Amino acid sequence: MTLRKFSTAGLLALAGAILFAIVLSLPTLHAARAQANPAATAASVVTAAPPACDAKTLVKCAPNSGDTAWMLTSMAIVLMMTIPGLALFYGGMVRRKNVGDTVMTSFAVTCLITILWLFFTYSLAFRAGTPFIGGLDRAFLQGVMSDFSNNVGNPNPLAPTIPETVYSMFQLTFAIITAALIAGSFAERMKFSAMLWFIGLWAIFVYSPIAHWVWGPDGVFNSGNPKAWFHVLDFAGGTVVHVNSGTAGLMAALVLGRRKDTAPPHNMVYTMIGASLLWVGWFGFNAGSAVSAGMQAGMAMTVTQLATATAGFTWMLVEWMMRGKPTVVGICSGAVAGLVAITPASGFVGPMGAFWIGIAAGIVCYWGVTGLKHFFGYDDALDVFGVHAVGGATGAILTGVFAVAAYGGTAGLLEGNSVQVLYQAVGVGIVFIYDVVVTLIILKIVDMVVGLRVNAEVEREGLDLALHGETVQ
């Protein structure tokens, strides 16, 4: 038996992660010891039922069982969107020699983002701090424990009727898929070690602050924050997830450069299965963002189905007219474009608004992956920018047009609130600019430290065998 040499990048990553975890764990361990109270473990008599958690009762209260059940379900199906949904969707569109690396990326990103979420990214994104970044009171998820014997706890004010553990895990699945989406842009040519460093840093310095801007309790763009600079409507992630990931993907594609050679998708059935899992999981994504099992969740579910079907059908018709034949990959891409575009609008628009957003997504995103991409000549391998950034921006701006006050509490252009379109455009523009600048800095740093791109020989032979020692038959 012989011992193989560890790669320098792998050793650095392992050593850095272990040291980082030890250093950050010390304050939490100390706090846990200080809070320990043996007397508290003695048997006690419950004299009264705990009050129900709601927007006014956020301390030692009981969660709503129906809302909690729905959010547990939503968390599970949104996680399914990344593994296996996105993994299969992307895996079917690359060449056979790179399928393993593509699905491995989705799986590894899921693990990495979860660990960072535990350390501090949940706290930075979804706890009160400043208008630009949250605090660290939930680092290592300290303080989320509930009194399980009495079924009481202190929920996050952003989701007052469910346990904070459930809300944190639900939002984790959004962070996971946002990071995993980026990988489609640099598929078939980035080092696996570089991908891990890039995604980890990006989650900390890009995703966390932008999520806080839009959704944090004191976020600068949060539509529910009376002190916000701009009240941007983003129900489930048009800017936070899709404009964000699509812009980062474009930057990665530009920095890495074009692939040496390309080929058509190797397995359209994988892509169709992946798109179908995304479609199903998206009901948790959008309807789950109501963080309750109520009327708004029902409308979000309805408009998600309508916009997705409309966009998929529209893309199919446009492709049929432009290229002479409708394709499986095309209609799947159109459906995903519809899912993306309705995401920011899902809690604010009605059925007909969803229909028009679906048509717009099918047309604009088709142009994004054909005309726009070819005009500028960038190699966005799996069209992350053309579908997610373009679709997310389209949906975000049209939210300002079709928003209905009776559904989401804010009127749009059609109900006389023309300034909402401006707010939506400003939100998209600032997210885009911030993402471009910080993502480029991260990419340059990672390139200097470990190098971003595989060499020409590895790219020619395929990343599966060279980087993972495995092949897909």
C-alpha positions in Angstrom: 0.0 0.0 0.0 1.4 3.4 -1.0 0.5 6.8 0.4 -0.5 9.4 -2.1 0.6 13.0 -1.7 -2.1 15.5 -0.7 -2.4 18.5 -3.0 -1.2 21.8 -1.6 -4.7 23.4 -2.1 -6.4 20.5 -0.3 -4.1 20.7 2.7 -4.5 24.5 2.9 -8.2 24.2 2.7 -8.4 21.5 5.4 -6.0 23.3 7.8 -7.7 26.6 7.3 -11.2 25.2 7.9 -10.1 23.4 11.1 -8.3 26.4 12.5 -11.2 28.7 11.6 -13.7 26.5 13.3 -11.7 26.2 16.5 -11.1 29.9 16.8 -14.7 30.8 16.2 -16.0 28.1 18.5 -14.2 29.4 21.6 -16.6 32.3 22.4 -19.7 30.0 21.8 -18.3 27.3 24.1 -17.6 29.8 26.8 -21.1 31.3 26.5 -22.6 27.8 26.7 -20.8 27.1 29.9 -21.7 30.5 31.4 -25.4 29.9 30.6 -25.4 26.4 32.1 -27.7 26.2 35.2 -28.1 22.8 36.8 -31.1 24.0 38.8 -32.9 24.6 35.5 -32.9 20.9 34.8 -35.0 20.1 37.9 -38.5 19.0 37.3 -41.0 21.9 37.1 -44.7 22.2 37.0 -46.4 23.9 34.1 -49.0 26.2 35.4 -50.4 27.7 32.2 -50.2 27.0 28.5 -47.6 29.2 26.7 -49.0 32.1 24.5 -49.1 31.6 20.8 -46.2 33.2 18.9 -47.2 36.1 16.6 -45.9 39.4 15.5 -46.4 40.9 19.0 -45.5 37.8 21.1 -41.9 36.8 20.4 -40.6 35.5 23.8 -41.4 32.1 25.4 -44.3 31.4 23.1 -45.7 28.3 21.2 -45.3 28.1 17.4 -48.2 27.5 15.1 -48.3 23.8 14.3 -49.8 24.3 10.8 -47.3 27.0 9.7 -44.5 24.9 11.1 -45.6 21.8 9.2 -45.8 23.7 6.0 -42.3 25.3 6.5 -40.7 21.9 7.3 -42.1 20.6 4.0 -41.0 23.7 2.2 -37.5 23.4 3.5 -37.3 19.8 2.3 -38.5 20.4 -1.2 -36.4 23.5 -1.7 -33.3 21.5 -0.7 -34.5 19.0 -3.3 -34.1 21.7 -5.9 -30.3 21.7 -5.6 -29.8 18.0 -4.8 -30.8 16.3 -7.0 -32.7 18.9 -9.1 -30.1 21.4 -10.2 -27.4 18.7 -10.2 -29.4 16.7 -12.8 -30.5 19.8 -14.7 -26.9 21.0 -15.1 -25.5 17.5 -15.4 -27.5 16.8 -18.5 -26.3 19.9 -20.3 -22.5 19.3 -20.0 -20.4 16.8 -21.9 -20.3 13.2 -20.5 -16.6 13.6 -19.4 -17.7 16.5 -17.0 -20.9 15.2 -15.6 -19.3 13.9 -12.4 -17.6 17.2 -11.6 -20.9 19.0 -12.3 -23.1 17.0 -9.9 -20.2 16.9 -7.4 -20.2 20.7 -7.4 -23.9 20.9 -6.4 -23.4 18.4 -3.6 -20.2 19.9 -2.3 -21.7 23.4 -2.4 -24.6 22.1 -0.3 -22.2 20.9 2.4 -20.0 24.0 2.3 -22.8 26.6 2.5 -24.5 24.6 5.4 -21.3 24.8 7.4 -20.9 28.5 6.8 -24.5 29.0 7.7 -23.8 27.4 11.1 -20.7 29.6 11.7 -22.2 33.0 10.9 -23.8 33.6 7.5 -27.4 33.1 8.8 -26.7 35.6 11.6 -25.2 38.1 9.1 -28.1 37.8 6.7 -31.2 37.5 8.9 -30.5 39.1 12.3 -30.7 42.8 13.2 -27.5 44.8 13.0 -27.1 47.7 10.6 -29.0 48.5 7.3 -26.1 46.8 5.4 -25.2 43.7 7.4 -26.6 41.7 10.4 -25.1 41.0 13.7 -23.5 37.9 15.2 -25.9 37.1 17.9 -26.8 33.8 16.1 -23.2 32.8 15.2 -23.0 29.0 15.6 -26.8 29.2 15.9 -26.4 30.1 19.5 -29.6 31.2 21.2 -32.0 29.4 18.9 -32.7 26.6 21.4 -36.3 26.3 22.6 -37.7 24.9 25.8 -38.7 21.6 24.2 -40.4 20.2 27.3 -42.9 23.1 27.2 -42.9 23.6 23.4 -41.9 27.3 23.7 -39.2 29.4 22.1 -38.2 32.8 20.8 -38.8 33.0 17.0 -37.1 35.3 14.5 -39.3 38.3 14.1 -39.2 37.7 10.3 -41.1 34.5 10.9 -43.0 34.9 14.1 -45.2 31.8 14.0 -42.5 29.1 13.5 -39.4 28.0 15.4 -36.3 29.9 14.5 -34.6 26.6 13.7 -37.1 25.9 11.0 -36.8 29.5 9.6 -33.0 29.3 9.6 -33.0 25.9 7.7 -35.5 27.2 5.2 -33.4 30.2 4.4 -30.3 28.0 4.3 -31.8 26.2 1.3 -32.0 29.6 -0.6 -28.3 30.3 0.2 -27.4 26.8 -1.1 -29.2 27.0 -4.4 -28.0 30.6 -5.0 -24.4 29.5 -4.7 -24.9 26.3 -6.7 -26.5 28.2 -9.6 -23.3 30.2 -10.2 -21.5 27.0 -11.1 -23.4 26.6 -14.3 -21.5 29.6 -15.8 -18.0 28.2 -15.3 -18.9 24.5 -15.9 -16.2 22.3 -17.5 -13.2 24.5 -16.8 -12.8 25.6 -13.1 -10.6 23.8 -10.6 -12.6 22.1 -7.9 -10.5 23.6 -5.1 -10.8 27.1 -6.6 -14.6 26.6 -6.8 -14.8 25.8 -3.1 -12.7 28.9 -2.1 -14.7 31.1 -4.5 -18.1 29.9 -3.4 -17.2 30.1 0.3 -16.0 33.7 0.1 -18.8 34.7 -2.2 -21.4 33.4 0.3 -19.8 35.5 3.1 -19.1 38.8 1.3 -21.8 38.9 -1.4 -24.8 36.7 -0.5 -25.0 37.5 3.2 -25.0 41.3 2.8 -27.4 41.4 -0.2 -29.8 39.0 1.6 -29.7 41.4 4.6 -30.3 44.4 2.4 -33.5 43.0 1.0 -34.8 40.7 3.7 -33.0 41.6 6.9 -35.2 43.2 9.6 -33.4 46.5 9.3 -32.2 46.0 5.7 -31.7 49.1 3.5 -34.1 47.7 0.8 -36.5 45.7 3.0 -40.1 46.7 2.0 -41.2 46.0 5.5 -38.7 48.3 7.1 -40.1 51.8 7.5 -36.5 53.2 7.6 -35.4 51.6 4.4 -33.9 53.8 1.7 -35.9 52.0 -1.1 -38.8 49.7 -0.5 -37.9 46.9 -2.9 -40.4 44.1 -3.4 -38.7 40.7 -3.6 -40.9 38.0 -2.2 -38.7 35.0 -2.8 -35.4 36.1 -4.3 -35.5 37.8 -7.7 -32.7 40.1 -6.7 -31.2 38.1 -3.7 -31.1 34.8 -5.6 -31.3 35.2 -9.3 -29.8 38.6 -10.2 -27.2 37.9 -7.6 -26.2 34.4 -8.9 -26.5 35.3 -12.5 -24.2 38.3 -12.2 -21.6 36.4 -10.3 -21.8 33.7 -13.0 -21.2 36.2 -15.7 -18.1 37.6 -13.9 -16.8 34.0 -13.4 -17.3 33.3 -17.1 -15.5 36.5 -18.2 -12.5 36.0 -15.9 -12.1 32.3 -16.8 -12.5 32.9 -20.5 -14.1 30.6 -23.2 -13.9 26.8 -23.1 -11.5 25.1 -25.5 -14.3 23.3 -27.2 -18.0 22.8 -26.7 -20.7 20.2 -27.6 -24.5 19.8 -27.4 -26.0 18.6 -24.1 -25.2 15.0 -23.6 -28.4 13.8 -21.9 -31.7 15.8 -22.4 -33.5 13.4 -20.1 -31.4 14.3 -17.2 -32.1 17.9 -17.9 -35.8 17.3 -18.1 -35.9 15.4 -14.8 -33.8 18.1 -13.2 -36.1 20.9 -14.5 -39.2 18.9 -13.3 -37.7 18.7 -9.8 -36.9 22.4 -9.8 -40.5 23.1 -10.8 -41.9 21.0 -8.0 -39.5 22.4 -5.4 -40.2 25.9 -6.5 -43.6 25.7 -4.7 -41.7 25.5 -1.5 -39.4 28.3 -2.7 -42.2 30.8 -3.5 -45.2 29.7 -1.5 -42.9 28.8 1.4 -41.7 32.4 1.5 -45.0 33.4 3.0 -43.6 31.7 6.1 -47.2 30.7 6.9 -49.9 28.3 5.6 -52.3 31.0 4.6 -53.9 33.0 1.7 -50.7 34.5 0.5 -49.0 31.1 0.3 -51.9 29.9 -1.8 -51.7 32.8 -4.2 -47.9 32.5 -4.5 -48.4 28.8 -5.4 -51.0 29.7 -8.0 -49.0 32.4 -9.8 -45.9 30.2 -9.7 -47.7 27.5 -11.7 -49.2 29.9 -14.2 -46.1 31.9 -14.9 -43.9 28.8 -15.3 -46.3 27.0 -17.7 -46.7 30.2 -19.7 -43.0 30.9 -20.0 -42.2 27.3 -21.0 -44.8 27.4 -23.7 -43.8 30.8 -24.9 -40.1 29.8 -25.1 -41.1 26.7 -27.1 -43.1 28.8 -29.6 -40.3 31.4 -30.0 -37.7 28.7 -30.5 -40.0 26.9 -33.0 -40.3 30.1 -35.0 -36.7 31.1 -34.8 -35.0 27.7 -35.3 -37.7 25.6 -36.9 -37.9 22.9 -34.2 -39.0 23.0 -30.5 -36.5 21.2 -28.2 -36.7 19.5 -24.8 -33.8 21.6 -23.5 -35.6 24.7 -24.8 -38.9 24.2 -23.1 -37.2 23.2 -19.9 -35.1 26.4 -20.0 -38.2 28.4 -20.6 -40.0 26.9 -17.6 -37.0 27.7 -15.4 -37.1 31.2 -16.8 -40.7 31.5 -15.7 -39.9 30.2 -12.3 -37.1 32.8 -12.0 -39.2 35.7 -13.2 -42.2 35.0 -10.9 -40.0 34.6 -7.8 -39.9 38.2 -6.8 -43.5 38.8 -7.7 -45.1 35.6 -6.3 -46.5 37.2 -3.1 -47.5 40.5 -4.7 -49.2 39.8 -8.1 -52.4 38.0 -9.2 -53.1 35.4 -11.9 -53.1 37.7 -14.9 -50.0 39.5 -13.7 -48.3 36.1 -13.6 -49.5 35.3 -17.1 -47.9 38.5 -18.5 -44.7 37.9 -16.5 -44.5 34.4 -17.9 -44.8 35.7 -21.5 -42.1 38.3 -20.8 -39.8 35.7 -19.3 -40.1 33.3 -22.2 -39.3 36.0 -24.7 -36.6 38.0 -22.9 -34.7 35.1 -21.5 -34.7 33.4 -24.9 -33.0 36.5 -26.2 -30.7 36.5 -23.2 -29.3 33.1 -24.0 -29.1 33.7 -27.8 -28.9 37.3 -28.9 -27.3 38.9 -25.8 -24.9 36.1 -25.3 -23.7 36.0 -28.9 -23.5 39.8 -29.2 -21.0 40.0 -26.3 -19.3 36.7 -26.9 -19.0 35.5 -23.3 -19.0 31.7 -22.6 -21.7 31.3 -19.9 -21.7 27.5 -20.2 -25.2 26.8 -18.9 -26.7 30.3 -19.4 -26.9 31.3 -15.8 -26.8 35.0 -16.7 -29.2 34.8 -19.6 -31.8 32.9 -17.5 -31.3 33.9 -13.9 -29.9 37.5 -14.0 -32.0 38.5 -17.0 -35.1 36.6 -15.8 -34.7 37.9 -12.2 -34.3 41.5 -13.3 -37.3 41.2 -15.6 -39.5 39.7 -12.9 -38.3 42.2 -10.3 -39.2 45.2 -12.5 -42.5 43.8 -13.6 -43.4 43.2 -9.9 -43.4 47.0 -9.7 -45.9 47.0 -12.6 -48.3 44.2 -11.6 -48.2 44.3 -7.8 -51.7 44.3 -6.3 -52.2 46.0 -2.9 -54.9 43.5 -1.9 -52.5 40.5 -2.3 -49.2 41.8 -0.9 -49.9 45.1 0.7 -48.2 47.3 -2.0 -49.7 48.6 -5.2 -47.9 48.7 -8.5 -47.9 50.9 -11.5 -51.3 49.6 -12.7 -52.8 50.6 -9.4 -51.3 54.1 -9.5 -48.0 53.6 -7.7 -45.5 54.4 -10.4 -42.6 55.0 -8.1 -42.5 51.2 -7.2 -41.1 50.5 -10.7 -38.2 52.9 -9.9 -37.6 51.2 -6.5 -37.4 47.9 -8.3 -35.0 49.1 -10.9 -32.8 50.7 -8.3 -32.7 47.5 -6.3 -31.7 45.5 -9.3 -29.0 48.0 -10.4 -27.3 48.3 -7.0 -27.3 44.5 -6.4 -25.7 44.1 -9.9 -23.0 46.7 -9.3 -22.1 45.5 -5.9 -22.0 41.9 -7.1 -19.8 42.7 -10.1 -17.2 44.6 -8.0 -16.9 42.1 -5.1 -17.2 39.0 -7.2 -14.3 40.2 -9.4 -12.2 40.9 -6.3 -12.8 37.4 -4.9 -12.1 35.8 -8.3 -8.8 37.6 -8.6 -7.7 36.7 -5.0 -8.6 33.0 -5.6 -6.7 33.0 -8.9 -3.6 34.4 -7.2 -3.7 31.9 -4.4 -4.7 28.5 -6.0 -5.4 29.3 -9.6 -8.9 29.3 -11.1 -8.7 27.3 -14.3 -7.7 23.7 -15.0 -4.9 23.3 -17.6 -5.6 22.5 -21.2 -4.8 18.8 -20.9 -7.3 18.3 -18.0 -10.0 20.3 -19.9 -9.4 18.2 -23.0 -9.6 14.8 -21.1 -12.4 15.9 -18.8 -12.7 17.0 -15.2 -14.2 13.8 -13.9 -11.2 11.6 -14.2 -8.5 14.3 -13.6 -10.1 15.9 -10.6 -12.2 13.1 -9.0 -10.8 9.9 -10.4 -14.3 8.8 -11.5 -16.1 8.6 -14.8 -19.8 8.4 -15.9 -20.6 5.4 -18.0 
